[in-house]
Amino acid sequence: MGILEGKNILVTGVLTEGSIAFDVARLCQEQGATVVLTGVGRTLKITQAMGRRLPVEAQVVPLDVTDPEQLGQLADSVREHVPHLDGVVHSIGFAPQNVMGGGFMDGPWEDVATAMHISAYSLKALAEATLPLMSGGGSIVGLTFDGTVAWPVYDWMGVAKAALESTSRYVARDLGPQGIRCNMVSAGPIKTTAAKNIPGFEQMEGTWSERAPLGWDSTATEPTAKAVTALLSDWFPATTGEMVHVDGGVHAMGQ
Ligand code: NAD
């Protein structure tokens, strides 16, 4: 029996087979969950195709996290496929290229605002939109790149990640009394579409695999997806507002 047997999980952020969320959706199904995906705008059809590549075909509902109408309709759209949710995965990040890659001091507010809206505020928006489906409690898990320190080239996306991590703690505070946990998985660098859009991503990746006591494979999403799956399960019943590093151990090293 899998650790998610009988649970219904909403997974955002499946864009390609290389998306972290694709592996999360696959593992959730392998662990017994029914998975519903969300897809955004012009790439919705691609997410539908990805849904067909999972072990069990997953249905896709539309969700652009900046669209209040779609957020308002999300619970009803999900109810067409499952009656309630036990877990929600936030695997969403975006920043315009001109606020990453080095020109931190030149980042204009409109573009910073876009990064903050899609990458940080969206966690609260997603939690709020799915709340009516989690009356029996649940687990929300988001993906971050450790926002507690400054990284090369990450710039305003790094600031958005710090805001995402803080948002997670406040969601944990406010939804905890309803039995809803909210946690982050902080992954090391992985060569996904989002990562390739960061100008100078190689500088973040840098010597990661040498610094990691466990080593690090920047093409592998499964270690991160396993941690997300575990946090969605009942095996972390008293953990919320937490950030679990899946980075080969780099965060714990001085050099
Ligand atoms: P990805 O490009 O496969 O996924 C990013 C997803 O964000 C896409 O599915 C995209 O459709 C979605 N998205 C963008 N704008 C959206 C919007 N307005 N509404 C709804 N969805 C929207 O890349 P990924 O690396 O799998 O990224 C998933 C998460 O993991 C992101 O939060 C990312 O920051 C985080 N993360 C990635 C790495 C890495 O090195 N790749 C490391 C740590 C954390």
Residues whose N, C-alpha, C, O or C-beta is under 5 A from the ligand:
A	BS01	NAD	G13 V14 L15 T16 G18 S19 I20 A21 V40 L63 D64 V65 T66 S91 I92 G93 F94 I118 L143 T144 F145 A187 G188 P189 I190 K191 T192 T193 A194 A195
